[in-house]
């Protein structure tokens, strides 16, 4: 089954460009894209960090949910437990689209 993102690649890229060029704050961008409250601001900053780490690949919409091997999950969890990285930096490092996925893997 395919996935449909609420925001297109074009919208995400525009949001990142506006934020990085300091034309608009994350709150203003979220409002412009009709994103709800605190979630919107946080989501814009997530897109910015993802873009800075992995450029356009992260902003494109996934067609399917990713599947990770047991070994991969253990590696990520161990790195987190060792205190080497935050959930967010691990997600970026390993190309995981969401820091929540990293959190779920460890839980």
Chimera marker file (.cmm) of the C-alpha trace (Angstrom):
<marker_set name="trace">
<marker id="1" x="0.000" y="0.000" z="0.000" r="1" g="1" b="0" radius="0.5"/>
<marker id="2" x="1.386" y="3.419" z="-0.872" r="1" g="1" b="0" radius="0.5"/>
<marker id="3" x="1.579" y="6.388" z="1.466" r="1" g="1" b="0" radius="0.5"/>
<marker id="4" x="0.385" y="9.917" z="0.906" r="1" g="1" b="0" radius="0.5"/>
<marker id="5" x="2.124" y="12.771" z="2.639" r="1" g="1" b="0" radius="0.5"/>
<marker id="6" x="0.100" y="15.739" z="3.798" r="1" g="1" b="0" radius="0.5"/>
<marker id="7" x="2.711" y="18.051" z="2.269" r="1" g="1" b="0" radius="0.5"/>
<marker id="8" x="4.262" y="17.832" z="-1.168" r="1" g="1" b="0" radius="0.5"/>
<marker id="9" x="7.961" y="17.899" z="-1.921" r="1" g="1" b="0" radius="0.5"/>
<marker id="10" x="7.467" y="21.393" z="-3.340" r="1" g="1" b="0" radius="0.5"/>
<marker id="11" x="5.854" y="22.642" z="-0.110" r="1" g="1" b="0" radius="0.5"/>
<marker id="12" x="8.561" y="21.102" z="2.063" r="1" g="1" b="0" radius="0.5"/>
<marker id="13" x="11.358" y="22.527" z="-0.052" r="1" g="1" b="0" radius="0.5"/>
<marker id="14" x="9.712" y="25.970" z="-0.030" r="1" g="1" b="0" radius="0.5"/>
<marker id="15" x="9.392" y="25.803" z="3.763" r="1" g="1" b="0" radius="0.5"/>
<marker id="16" x="13.052" y="24.846" z="4.177" r="1" g="1" b="0" radius="0.5"/>
<marker id="17" x="14.221" y="27.567" z="1.797" r="1" g="1" b="0" radius="0.5"/>
<marker id="18" x="12.145" y="30.216" z="3.581" r="1" g="1" b="0" radius="0.5"/>
<marker id="19" x="13.497" y="29.160" z="6.954" r="1" g="1" b="0" radius="0.5"/>
<marker id="20" x="17.150" y="28.900" z="5.907" r="1" g="1" b="0" radius="0.5"/>
<marker id="21" x="17.082" y="32.249" z="4.113" r="1" g="1" b="0" radius="0.5"/>
<marker id="22" x="15.510" y="33.743" z="7.255" r="1" g="1" b="0" radius="0.5"/>
<marker id="23" x="12.568" y="35.100" z="5.264" r="1" g="1" b="0" radius="0.5"/>
<marker id="24" x="10.094" y="33.473" z="7.646" r="1" g="1" b="0" radius="0.5"/>
<marker id="25" x="10.097" y="31.810" z="11.049" r="1" g="1" b="0" radius="0.5"/>
<marker id="26" x="8.999" y="28.206" z="11.535" r="1" g="1" b="0" radius="0.5"/>
<marker id="27" x="5.772" y="29.498" z="13.087" r="1" g="1" b="0" radius="0.5"/>
<marker id="28" x="5.028" y="31.726" z="10.071" r="1" g="1" b="0" radius="0.5"/>
<marker id="29" x="5.769" y="28.903" z="7.646" r="1" g="1" b="0" radius="0.5"/>
<marker id="30" x="3.538" y="26.506" z="9.588" r="1" g="1" b="0" radius="0.5"/>
<marker id="31" x="0.720" y="29.046" z="9.542" r="1" g="1" b="0" radius="0.5"/>
<marker id="32" x="1.122" y="29.568" z="5.793" r="1" g="1" b="0" radius="0.5"/>
<marker id="33" x="0.898" y="25.797" z="5.230" r="1" g="1" b="0" radius="0.5"/>
<marker id="34" x="-2.099" y="25.509" z="7.597" r="1" g="1" b="0" radius="0.5"/>
<marker id="35" x="-0.176" y="23.255" z="9.960" r="1" g="1" b="0" radius="0.5"/>
<marker id="36" x="-1.690" y="22.899" z="13.430" r="1" g="1" b="0" radius="0.5"/>
<marker id="37" x="-0.066" y="24.704" z="16.386" r="1" g="1" b="0" radius="0.5"/>
<marker id="38" x="3.146" y="23.474" z="17.940" r="1" g="1" b="0" radius="0.5"/>
<marker id="39" x="3.194" y="20.445" z="15.619" r="1" g="1" b="0" radius="0.5"/>
<marker id="40" x="3.597" y="22.717" z="12.612" r="1" g="1" b="0" radius="0.5"/>
<marker id="41" x="6.540" y="24.635" z="14.016" r="1" g="1" b="0" radius="0.5"/>
<marker id="42" x="8.239" y="21.429" z="15.110" r="1" g="1" b="0" radius="0.5"/>
<marker id="43" x="7.623" y="19.754" z="11.748" r="1" g="1" b="0" radius="0.5"/>
<marker id="44" x="9.190" y="22.657" z="9.853" r="1" g="1" b="0" radius="0.5"/>
<marker id="45" x="12.334" y="22.447" z="11.984" r="1" g="1" b="0" radius="0.5"/>
<marker id="46" x="12.458" y="18.669" z="11.436" r="1" g="1" b="0" radius="0.5"/>
<marker id="47" x="12.329" y="19.231" z="7.664" r="1" g="1" b="0" radius="0.5"/>
<marker id="48" x="15.150" y="21.766" z="7.949" r="1" g="1" b="0" radius="0.5"/>
<marker id="49" x="17.384" y="19.386" z="9.911" r="1" g="1" b="0" radius="0.5"/>
<marker id="50" x="16.592" y="16.520" z="7.564" r="1" g="1" b="0" radius="0.5"/>
<marker id="51" x="17.383" y="18.677" z="4.565" r="1" g="1" b="0" radius="0.5"/>
<marker id="52" x="20.677" y="19.811" z="6.060" r="1" g="1" b="0" radius="0.5"/>
<marker id="53" x="21.665" y="16.199" z="6.723" r="1" g="1" b="0" radius="0.5"/>
<marker id="54" x="20.424" y="14.458" z="3.604" r="1" g="1" b="0" radius="0.5"/>
<marker id="55" x="19.397" y="17.176" z="1.183" r="1" g="1" b="0" radius="0.5"/>
<marker id="56" x="16.425" y="16.523" z="-1.101" r="1" g="1" b="0" radius="0.5"/>
<marker id="57" x="16.215" y="12.762" z="-0.502" r="1" g="1" b="0" radius="0.5"/>
<marker id="58" x="14.651" y="13.296" z="2.908" r="1" g="1" b="0" radius="0.5"/>
<marker id="59" x="12.031" y="15.730" z="1.715" r="1" g="1" b="0" radius="0.5"/>
<marker id="60" x="10.650" y="13.443" z="-0.968" r="1" g="1" b="0" radius="0.5"/>
<marker id="61" x="7.587" y="11.443" z="-0.053" r="1" g="1" b="0" radius="0.5"/>
<marker id="62" x="8.075" y="7.781" z="0.789" r="1" g="1" b="0" radius="0.5"/>
<marker id="63" x="6.088" y="5.370" z="-1.329" r="1" g="1" b="0" radius="0.5"/>
<marker id="64" x="6.116" y="2.586" z="1.285" r="1" g="1" b="0" radius="0.5"/>
<marker id="65" x="6.975" y="2.098" z="4.939" r="1" g="1" b="0" radius="0.5"/>
<marker id="66" x="10.610" y="1.202" z="5.470" r="1" g="1" b="0" radius="0.5"/>
<marker id="67" x="11.557" y="-2.140" z="6.974" r="1" g="1" b="0" radius="0.5"/>
<marker id="68" x="14.681" y="-2.592" z="9.070" r="1" g="1" b="0" radius="0.5"/>
<marker id="69" x="16.546" y="-5.792" z="9.917" r="1" g="1" b="0" radius="0.5"/>
<marker id="70" x="16.926" y="-6.955" z="13.503" r="1" g="1" b="0" radius="0.5"/>
<marker id="71" x="20.693" y="-6.328" z="13.280" r="1" g="1" b="0" radius="0.5"/>
<marker id="72" x="20.167" y="-2.778" z="12.052" r="1" g="1" b="0" radius="0.5"/>
<marker id="73" x="17.699" y="-2.048" z="14.852" r="1" g="1" b="0" radius="0.5"/>
<marker id="74" x="20.088" y="-3.426" z="17.454" r="1" g="1" b="0" radius="0.5"/>
<marker id="75" x="22.913" y="-1.305" z="16.076" r="1" g="1" b="0" radius="0.5"/>
<marker id="76" x="20.840" y="1.891" z="16.281" r="1" g="1" b="0" radius="0.5"/>
<marker id="77" x="19.531" y="1.082" z="19.767" r="1" g="1" b="0" radius="0.5"/>
<marker id="78" x="23.019" y="0.277" z="21.041" r="1" g="1" b="0" radius="0.5"/>
<marker id="79" x="24.376" y="3.539" z="19.673" r="1" g="1" b="0" radius="0.5"/>
<marker id="80" x="21.575" y="5.426" z="21.405" r="1" g="1" b="0" radius="0.5"/>
<marker id="81" x="22.061" y="3.577" z="24.702" r="1" g="1" b="0" radius="0.5"/>
<marker id="82" x="25.791" y="4.314" z="24.593" r="1" g="1" b="0" radius="0.5"/>
<marker id="83" x="24.840" y="7.990" z="24.633" r="1" g="1" b="0" radius="0.5"/>
<marker id="84" x="26.684" y="8.725" z="21.383" r="1" g="1" b="0" radius="0.5"/>
<marker id="85" x="23.748" y="10.343" z="19.619" r="1" g="1" b="0" radius="0.5"/>
<marker id="86" x="20.293" y="11.794" z="20.041" r="1" g="1" b="0" radius="0.5"/>
<marker id="87" x="17.222" y="10.211" z="18.462" r="1" g="1" b="0" radius="0.5"/>
<marker id="88" x="17.181" y="12.962" z="15.890" r="1" g="1" b="0" radius="0.5"/>
<marker id="89" x="20.839" y="12.647" z="14.904" r="1" g="1" b="0" radius="0.5"/>
<marker id="90" x="20.536" y="8.858" z="14.660" r="1" g="1" b="0" radius="0.5"/>
<marker id="91" x="17.524" y="9.213" z="12.373" r="1" g="1" b="0" radius="0.5"/>
<marker id="92" x="19.503" y="11.542" z="10.112" r="1" g="1" b="0" radius="0.5"/>
<marker id="93" x="22.675" y="9.463" z="10.246" r="1" g="1" b="0" radius="0.5"/>
<marker id="94" x="20.946" y="6.250" z="9.194" r="1" g="1" b="0" radius="0.5"/>
<marker id="95" x="18.407" y="7.733" z="6.782" r="1" g="1" b="0" radius="0.5"/>
<marker id="96" x="15.421" y="7.013" z="8.999" r="1" g="1" b="0" radius="0.5"/>
<marker id="97" x="12.671" y="9.430" z="8.092" r="1" g="1" b="0" radius="0.5"/>
<marker id="98" x="11.430" y="10.081" z="11.627" r="1" g="1" b="0" radius="0.5"/>
<marker id="99" x="13.062" y="10.294" z="15.023" r="1" g="1" b="0" radius="0.5"/>
<marker id="100" x="9.894" y="8.641" z="16.361" r="1" g="1" b="0" radius="0.5"/>
<marker id="101" x="10.840" y="5.529" z="14.404" r="1" g="1" b="0" radius="0.5"/>
<marker id="102" x="14.154" y="5.432" z="16.233" r="1" g="1" b="0" radius="0.5"/>
<marker id="103" x="12.299" y="5.819" z="19.519" r="1" g="1" b="0" radius="0.5"/>
<marker id="104" x="9.918" y="2.946" z="18.649" r="1" g="1" b="0" radius="0.5"/>
<marker id="105" x="12.802" y="0.671" z="17.662" r="1" g="1" b="0" radius="0.5"/>
<marker id="106" x="14.265" y="1.074" z="21.132" r="1" g="1" b="0" radius="0.5"/>
<marker id="107" x="10.964" y="0.661" z="22.927" r="1" g="1" b="0" radius="0.5"/>
<link id1="1" id2="2" r="1" g="1" b="0" radius="0.2"/>
<link id1="2" id2="3" r="1" g="1" b="0" radius="0.2"/>
<link id1="3" id2="4" r="1" g="1" b="0" radius="0.2"/>
<link id1="4" id2="5" r="1" g="1" b="0" radius="0.2"/>
<link id1="5" id2="6" r="1" g="1" b="0" radius="0.2"/>
<link id1="6" id2="7" r="1" g="1" b="0" radius="0.2"/>
<link id1="7" id2="8" r="1" g="1" b="0" radius="0.2"/>
<link id1="8" id2="9" r="1" g="1" b="0" radius="0.2"/>
<link id1="9" id2="10" r="1" g="1" b="0" radius="0.2"/>
<link id1="10" id2="11" r="1" g="1" b="0" radius="0.2"/>
<link id1="11" id2="12" r="1" g="1" b="0" radius="0.2"/>
<link id1="12" id2="13" r="1" g="1" b="0" radius="0.2"/>
<link id1="13" id2="14" r="1" g="1" b="0" radius="0.2"/>
<link id1="14" id2="15" r="1" g="1" b="0" radius="0.2"/>
<link id1="15" id2="16" r="1" g="1" b="0" radius="0.2"/>
<link id1="16" id2="17" r="1" g="1" b="0" radius="0.2"/>
<link id1="17" id2="18" r="1" g="1" b="0" radius="0.2"/>
<link id1="18" id2="19" r="1" g="1" b="0" radius="0.2"/>
<link id1="19" id2="20" r="1" g="1" b="0" radius="0.2"/>
<link id1="20" id2="21" r="1" g="1" b="0" radius="0.2"/>
<link id1="21" id2="22" r="1" g="1" b="0" radius="0.2"/>
<link id1="22" id2="23" r="1" g="1" b="0" radius="0.2"/>
<link id1="23" id2="24" r="1" g="1" b="0" radius="0.2"/>
<link id1="24" id2="25" r="1" g="1" b="0" radius="0.2"/>
<link id1="25" id2="26" r="1" g="1" b="0" radius="0.2"/>
<link id1="26" id2="27" r="1" g="1" b="0" radius="0.2"/>
<link id1="27" id2="28" r="1" g="1" b="0" radius="0.2"/>
<link id1="28" id2="29" r="1" g="1" b="0" radius="0.2"/>
<link id1="29" id2="30" r="1" g="1" b="0" radius="0.2"/>
<link id1="30" id2="31" r="1" g="1" b="0" radius="0.2"/>
<link id1="31" id2="32" r="1" g="1" b="0" radius="0.2"/>
<link id1="32" id2="33" r="1" g="1" b="0" radius="0.2"/>
<link id1="33" id2="34" r="1" g="1" b="0" radius="0.2"/>
<link id1="34" id2="35" r="1" g="1" b="0" radius="0.2"/>
<link id1="35" id2="36" r="1" g="1" b="0" radius="0.2"/>
<link id1="36" id2="37" r="1" g="1" b="0" radius="0.2"/>
<link id1="37" id2="38" r="1" g="1" b="0" radius="0.2"/>
<link id1="38" id2="39" r="1" g="1" b="0" radius="0.2"/>
<link id1="39" id2="40" r="1" g="1" b="0" radius="0.2"/>
<link id1="40" id2="41" r="1" g="1" b="0" radius="0.2"/>
<link id1="41" id2="42" r="1" g="1" b="0" radius="0.2"/>
<link id1="42" id2="43" r="1" g="1" b="0" radius="0.2"/>
<link id1="43" id2="44" r="1" g="1" b="0" radius="0.2"/>
<link id1="44" id2="45" r="1" g="1" b="0" radius="0.2"/>
<link id1="45" id2="46" r="1" g="1" b="0" radius="0.2"/>
<link id1="46" id2="47" r="1" g="1" b="0" radius="0.2"/>
<link id1="47" id2="48" r="1" g="1" b="0" radius="0.2"/>
<link id1="48" id2="49" r="1" g="1" b="0" radius="0.2"/>
<link id1="49" id2="50" r="1" g="1" b="0" radius="0.2"/>
<link id1="50" id2="51" r="1" g="1" b="0" radius="0.2"/>
<link id1="51" id2="52" r="1" g="1" b="0" radius="0.2"/>
<link id1="52" id2="53" r="1" g="1" b="0" radius="0.2"/>
<link id1="53" id2="54" r="1" g="1" b="0" radius="0.2"/>
<link id1="54" id2="55" r="1" g="1" b="0" radius="0.2"/>
<link id1="55" id2="56" r="1" g="1" b="0" radius="0.2"/>
<link id1="56" id2="57" r="1" g="1" b="0" radius="0.2"/>
<link id1="57" id2="58" r="1" g="1" b="0" radius="0.2"/>
<link id1="58" id2="59" r="1" g="1" b="0" radius="0.2"/>
<link id1="59" id2="60" r="1" g="1" b="0" radius="0.2"/>
<link id1="60" id2="61" r="1" g="1" b="0" radius="0.2"/>
<link id1="61" id2="62" r="1" g="1" b="0" radius="0.2"/>
<link id1="62" id2="63" r="1" g="1" b="0" radius="0.2"/>
<link id1="63" id2="64" r="1" g="1" b="0" radius="0.2"/>
<link id1="64" id2="65" r="1" g="1" b="0" radius="0.2"/>
<link id1="65" id2="66" r="1" g="1" b="0" radius="0.2"/>
<link id1="66" id2="67" r="1" g="1" b="0" radius="0.2"/>
<link id1="67" id2="68" r="1" g="1" b="0" radius="0.2"/>
<link id1="68" id2="69" r="1" g="1" b="0" radius="0.2"/>
<link id1="69" id2="70" r="1" g="1" b="0" radius="0.2"/>
<link id1="70" id2="71" r="1" g="1" b="0" radius="0.2"/>
<link id1="71" id2="72" r="1" g="1" b="0" radius="0.2"/>
<link id1="72" id2="73" r="1" g="1" b="0" radius="0.2"/>
<link id1="73" id2="74" r="1" g="1" b="0" radius="0.2"/>
<link id1="74" id2="75" r="1" g="1" b="0" radius="0.2"/>
<link id1="75" id2="76" r="1" g="1" b="0" radius="0.2"/>
<link id1="76" id2="77" r="1" g="1" b="0" radius="0.2"/>
<link id1="77" id2="78" r="1" g="1" b="0" radius="0.2"/>
<link id1="78" id2="79" r="1" g="1" b="0" radius="0.2"/>
<link id1="79" id2="80" r="1" g="1" b="0" radius="0.2"/>
<link id1="80" id2="81" r="1" g="1" b="0" radius="0.2"/>
<link id1="81" id2="82" r="1" g="1" b="0" radius="0.2"/>
<link id1="82" id2="83" r="1" g="1" b="0" radius="0.2"/>
<link id1="83" id2="84" r="1" g="1" b="0" radius="0.2"/>
<link id1="84" id2="85" r="1" g="1" b="0" radius="0.2"/>
<link id1="85" id2="86" r="1" g="1" b="0" radius="0.2"/>
<link id1="86" id2="87" r="1" g="1" b="0" radius="0.2"/>
<link id1="87" id2="88" r="1" g="1" b="0" radius="0.2"/>
<link id1="88" id2="89" r="1" g="1" b="0" radius="0.2"/>
<link id1="89" id2="90" r="1" g="1" b="0" radius="0.2"/>
<link id1="90" id2="91" r="1" g="1" b="0" radius="0.2"/>
<link id1="91" id2="92" r="1" g="1" b="0" radius="0.2"/>
<link id1="92" id2="93" r="1" g="1" b="0" radius="0.2"/>
<link id1="93" id2="94" r="1" g="1" b="0" radius="0.2"/>
<link id1="94" id2="95" r="1" g="1" b="0" radius="0.2"/>
<link id1="95" id2="96" r="1" g="1" b="0" radius="0.2"/>
<link id1="96" id2="97" r="1" g="1" b="0" radius="0.2"/>
<link id1="97" id2="98" r="1" g="1" b="0" radius="0.2"/>
<link id1="98" id2="99" r="1" g="1" b="0" radius="0.2"/>
<link id1="99" id2="100" r="1" g="1" b="0" radius="0.2"/>
<link id1="100" id2="101" r="1" g="1" b="0" radius="0.2"/>
<link id1="101" id2="102" r="1" g="1" b="0" radius="0.2"/>
<link id1="102" id2="103" r="1" g="1" b="0" radius="0.2"/>
<link id1="103" id2="104" r="1" g="1" b="0" radius="0.2"/>
<link id1="104" id2="105" r="1" g="1" b="0" radius="0.2"/>
<link id1="105" id2="106" r="1" g="1" b="0" radius="0.2"/>
<link id1="106" id2="107" r="1" g="1" b="0" radius="0.2"/>
</marker_set>
